[in-house]
Amino acid sequence: MLAGAYAPQFPLELLAKDLRYLDAVAARAAAPVPLVAAVRGLAERAVEAGLGDRNVTGLALLHARDA
């Protein structure tokens, strides 16, 4: 990240999808997972900001835009 290399390895749009699945399974099991919900929210914000094709480094880009 420090070198500015942001080649996608696992895009945020897939991360957000997987976290939605995990959140749904946890809800059915009545097992709260607040960290998953928080990260899912960030991933979904990044996707909405047009960073869905980036890997998790897109979250750093989102943070930089918000700063």
C-alpha positions, 0 to 999 in steps of 0.5 A, a space after each residue: 500500500 505504501 508503494 501505491 500498488 493496488 492490484 485487485 486480488 479479491 475485490 471489495 464487491 465480493 467481500 461485501 457479498 460474502 459479509 452479507 452472507 455471513 451476517 445473514 447466517 449469524 442472524 439466523 443463529 442468533 449470534 451477533 457479529 458486530 465486527 462483521 457488520 462494521 466491516 460490511 458497512 465499510 465495504 458497501 460504502 466503498 462499493 457505492 463510492 466506485 471502489 468495488 473493483 479494488 481489493 481491501 486497499 480500497 478501504 484505505 482509499 475510501 478513508 483518504 477520500 473522507 479525510 
